[in-house]
């Protein structure tokens, strides 16, 4: 169970980091080319899935912290 949660955490962490990067780059591009619609659409299409992945990663990280540490 511990290994499954760790792998899930890693996957969702990578997804939300990638989504966050796309979100920032899309909004920065919209700002540079002065296209407000691009900034809004970037937030609408990429924002919600990214925030969901971040919430899942945070929850899995919280659960993972309750597992006992491995003995050396």
N, CA and C of each residue as an Amber inpcrd file, in Angstrom:
protein
   216
   0.8270000  -1.1990000   0.0000000   0.0000000   0.0000000   0.0000000
   0.8670000   1.2570000   0.0000000   1.9250000   1.2030000   0.8110000
   2.8220000   2.3510000   0.9040000   3.4710000   2.6560000  -0.4460000
   3.8760000   1.5910000  -1.1270000   4.5300000   1.7570000  -2.4370000
   3.5520000   2.3110000  -3.4740000   2.3120000   1.8600000  -3.4310000
   1.2880000   2.3470000  -4.3480000   1.0220000   3.8460000  -4.1380000
   0.9380000   4.2590000  -2.8930000   0.7080000   5.6810000  -2.5960000
   1.9100000   6.5200000  -3.0280000   3.1170000   5.9990000  -2.8060000
   4.3190000   6.7350000  -3.2180000   4.3620000   6.9080000  -4.7340000
   4.0250000   5.8480000  -5.4730000   4.0190000   5.9320000  -6.9380000
   2.9270000   6.8780000  -7.4320000   1.7450000   6.8030000  -6.8180000
   0.6660000   7.7260000  -7.1770000   1.0410000   9.1650000  -6.9060000
   1.6780000   9.4010000  -5.7520000   2.1410000  10.7470000  -5.4180000
   3.1170000  11.2570000  -6.4640000   4.0630000  10.4220000  -6.8390000
   5.0690000  10.8170000  -7.8280000   4.4290000  11.1440000  -9.1740000
   3.4870000  10.3260000  -9.6020000   2.8220000  10.5510000 -10.8910000
   2.0420000  11.8630000 -10.8700000   1.2310000  12.0690000  -9.8290000
   0.4260000  13.2930000  -9.7750000   1.2830000  14.5280000  -9.5370000
   2.4000000  14.3810000  -8.8420000   3.3220000  15.5050000  -8.6660000
   3.8900000  15.9340000 -10.0140000   4.3180000  14.9630000 -10.8100000
   4.8730000  15.2840000 -12.1240000   3.8030000  15.8920000 -13.0370000
   2.5780000  15.3630000 -12.9800000   1.4920000  15.9020000 -13.8020000
   1.1810000  17.3530000 -13.4420000   1.1150000  17.6510000 -12.1430000
   0.7650000  19.0160000 -11.7920000   1.9290000  19.9750000 -12.0130000
   3.1550000  19.5090000 -11.9120000   4.2950000  20.3770000 -12.2420000
   4.3170000  20.6850000 -13.7440000   4.0530000  19.6720000 -14.5620000
   3.9980000  19.8740000 -16.0120000   2.8320000  20.7960000 -16.3810000
   1.6650000  20.5500000 -15.7850000   0.5020000  21.3960000 -16.0510000
   0.7190000  22.8230000 -15.5980000   1.3500000  22.9970000 -14.4440000
   1.6430000  24.3400000 -13.9530000   2.6020000  25.0850000 -14.8650000
   3.5780000  24.3540000 -15.3840000   4.5230000  24.9670000 -16.3240000
   3.8030000  25.3900000 -17.6040000   2.9430000  24.5130000 -18.1280000
   2.1690000  24.8700000 -19.3160000   1.2650000  26.0790000 -19.0560000
   0.6730000  26.1200000 -17.8780000  -0.2080000  27.2330000 -17.5120000
   0.5500000  28.5540000 -17.5020000   1.7060000  28.5640000 -16.8640000
   2.5120000  29.7890000 -16.7820000   3.0270000  30.1970000 -18.1540000
   3.5140000  29.2340000 -18.9400000   4.0390000  29.5500000 -20.2720000
   2.9270000  30.0780000 -21.1720000   1.7500000  29.4640000 -21.1150000
   0.6220000  29.9250000 -21.9290000   0.1940000  31.3350000 -21.5580000
   0.1390000  31.6190000 -20.2640000  -0.2490000  32.9670000 -19.8480000
   0.8380000  33.9850000 -20.1620000   2.0910000  33.5750000 -20.0160000
   3.2000000  34.4790000 -20.3640000   3.1940000  34.7790000 -21.8570000
   2.9550000  33.7570000 -22.6720000   2.8740000  33.9560000 -24.1210000
   1.7230000  34.9000000 -24.4660000   0.5810000  34.7040000 -23.8300000
  -0.5530000  35.5970000 -24.0530000  -0.2490000  37.0300000 -23.6610000
   0.5210000  37.2020000 -22.5970000   0.8930000  38.5460000 -22.1660000
   1.8840000  39.1790000 -23.1460000   2.8300000  38.3810000 -23.6220000
   3.8360000  38.9090000 -24.5500000   3.2060000  39.3280000 -25.8690000
   2.3040000  38.4920000 -26.4110000   1.6780000  38.8400000 -27.6870000
   0.4060000  39.6740000 -27.4970000   0.1410000  40.0370000 -26.2500000
  -0.9980000  40.8810000 -25.8820000  -2.3280000  40.2870000 -26.3650000
  -2.5330000  39.0300000 -26.0080000  -3.7510000  38.3250000 -26.3690000
  -4.4280000  37.8550000 -25.0750000  -5.3630000  38.6440000 -24.5980000
  -6.0460000  38.3420000 -23.3530000  -6.8540000  37.0580000 -23.4230000
  -7.4130000  36.7820000 -24.5810000  -8.2160000  35.5680000 -24.7510000
  -7.3570000  34.3150000 -24.5560000  -6.1190000  34.3400000 -25.0380000
  -5.2100000  33.2030000 -24.8520000  -4.9340000  32.9860000 -23.3670000
  -4.7590000  34.0570000 -22.6320000  -4.5070000  33.9410000 -21.1990000
  -5.7050000  33.3200000 -20.4780000  -6.8900000  33.7380000 -20.8370000
  -8.1050000  33.2210000 -20.2030000  -8.3210000  31.7520000 -20.5780000
  -8.1590000  31.4270000 -21.8540000  -8.3610000  30.0420000 -22.2990000
  -7.3240000  29.1050000 -21.7040000  -6.0970000  29.5760000 -21.5590000
  -5.0640000  28.7560000 -20.9330000  -5.4740000  28.4050000 -19.5180000
  -5.9610000  29.3830000 -18.8050000  -6.3930000  29.1390000 -17.4260000
  -7.5960000  28.2100000 -17.3710000  -8.5240000  28.3640000 -18.2830000
  -9.7310000  27.5340000 -18.2860000  -9.4390000  26.0790000 -18.6310000
  -8.6090000  25.8490000 -19.6470000  -8.3820000  24.4890000 -20.1270000
  -7.3040000  23.7390000 -19.3550000  -6.2780000  24.4210000 -18.9240000
  -5.1680000  23.7570000 -18.2450000  -5.2760000  23.8940000 -16.7290000
  -5.8880000  24.9520000 -16.2630000  -5.9400000  25.2320000 -14.8340000
  -6.6490000  24.1840000 -14.0070000  -7.8640000  23.8360000 -14.3640000
  -8.6560000  22.9210000 -13.5410000  -8.0080000  21.5380000 -13.4130000
  -7.5850000  20.8880000 -14.5180000  -6.9160000  19.5840000 -14.3510000
  -5.6280000  19.6870000 -13.5320000  -4.9070000  20.7920000 -13.6970000
  -3.6710000  20.9750000 -12.9420000  -3.9640000  21.1170000 -11.4560000
  -4.9890000  21.8680000 -11.1120000  -5.3370000  22.0520000  -9.7030000
  -5.8380000  20.7460000  -9.0910000  -6.5420000  19.9500000  -9.8710000
  -7.0100000  18.6480000  -9.3740000  -5.8190000  17.7230000  -9.1160000
  -4.8670000  17.6950000 -10.0390000  -3.6640000  16.8770000  -9.8440000
  -2.8790000  17.3370000  -8.6210000  -2.8060000  18.6480000  -8.4030000
  -2.1110000  19.1780000  -7.2330000  -2.8140000  18.7520000  -5.9470000
  -4.1380000  18.7810000  -5.9460000  -4.8910000  18.3660000  -4.7610000
  -4.6890000  16.8770000  -4.4750000  -4.6960000  16.0660000  -5.5100000
  -4.4950000  14.6260000  -5.3290000  -3.0790000  14.3570000  -4.8180000
  -2.0920000  15.0280000  -5.4030000  -0.7030000  14.8470000  -4.9550000
  -0.5540000  15.2690000  -3.4990000  -1.1720000  16.3670000  -3.1160000
  -1.1000000  16.8170000  -1.7260000  -1.7450000  15.8380000  -0.7690000
  -2.8860000  15.3010000  -1.1610000  -3.5780000  14.3220000  -0.3180000
  -2.7620000  13.0400000  -0.1790000  -2.2070000  12.5560000  -1.2780000
  -1.3850000  11.3450000  -1.2200000  -0.1210000  11.5710000  -0.3980000
   0.4790000  12.7460000  -0.5240000   1.6540000  13.0700000   0.2870000
   1.3260000  13.1070000   1.7670000   0.1610000  13.6330000   2.0990000
  -0.2850000  13.6870000   3.4880000  -0.4990000  12.2680000   4.0300000
  -1.1560000  11.4280000   3.2500000  -1.3850000  10.0340000   3.6720000
  -0.0560000   9.3030000   3.8160000   0.8520000   9.5210000   2.8750000
   2.1530000   8.8450000   2.8960000   2.9500000   9.1990000   4.1500000
   2.7810000  10.4080000   4.6430000   3.5360000  10.8320000   5.8270000
   3.1270000  10.0640000   7.0790000   1.9750000   9.4070000   7.0720000
   1.5190000   8.6450000   8.2250000   2.0410000   7.2150000   8.2630000
   2.6660000   6.7640000   7.1810000   3.2450000   5.4290000   7.1920000
   4.5440000   5.4460000   8.0160000   4.8130000   4.3650000   8.7250000
   6.0400000   4.3310000   9.5410000   7.2880000   4.3720000   8.6500000
   8.3090000   4.9960000   9.1750000   9.5800000   5.0850000   8.4620000
  10.2420000   3.7040000   8.4430000  11.0140000   3.4500000   7.3890000
  11.7190000   2.1830000   7.2860000  12.9270000   2.1890000   8.2080000
  13.1670000   1.0700000   8.8930000  14.3010000   0.9480000   9.7810000
  15.5760000   0.7500000   8.9720000  16.6570000   1.3270000   9.4490000
  17.9440000   1.1940000   8.7360000  18.7110000  -0.0090000   9.2190000
